[in-house]
Amino acid sequence: MPGRDNTGPLGTGPIGRGLGPCGGGMAYGGRGRGFGRGRGWGFFPPALTPDEEKELLNQQKSWLQKQIDALTSRLRGLEEKEQK
């Protein structure tokens, strides 16, 4: 992650399920990163709580909306260029 500031590759916040080093262990309820090495969880992390899942889905929704807005803006710019 550029800058290691948890802003994501486009500066819009984290993407995905929080499984990587930039996710801050979010997929594990803040219990740490990785697949529970030494914590007795084996390969699979514990399930998300409903509140954690809701927060994660809201973050993903926000990121996707920013992507849609950027695409819409770019398309609008290209259409205006074609009309000239």
Rosetta blueprint (number, residue, H / E / L):
1 M L
2 P H
3 G H
4 R H
5 D L
6 N L
7 T L
8 G L
9 P L
10 L L
11 G L
12 T L
13 G L
14 P L
15 I L
16 G L
17 R L
18 G L
19 L L
20 G L
21 P H
22 C H
23 G H
24 G L
25 G L
26 M H
27 A H
28 Y H
29 G L
30 G L
31 R L
32 G L
33 R L
34 G L
35 F L
36 G L
37 R L
38 G L
39 R L
40 G L
41 W L
42 G L
43 F L
44 F L
45 P L
46 P L
47 A L
48 L L
49 T L
50 P H
51 D H
52 E H
53 E H
54 K H
55 E H
56 L H
57 L H
58 N H
59 Q H
60 Q H
61 K H
62 S H
63 W H
64 L H
65 Q H
66 K H
67 Q H
68 I H
69 D H
70 A H
71 L H
72 T H
73 S H
74 R H
75 L H
76 R H
77 G H
78 L H
79 E H
80 E H
81 K H
82 E H
83 Q H
84 K L
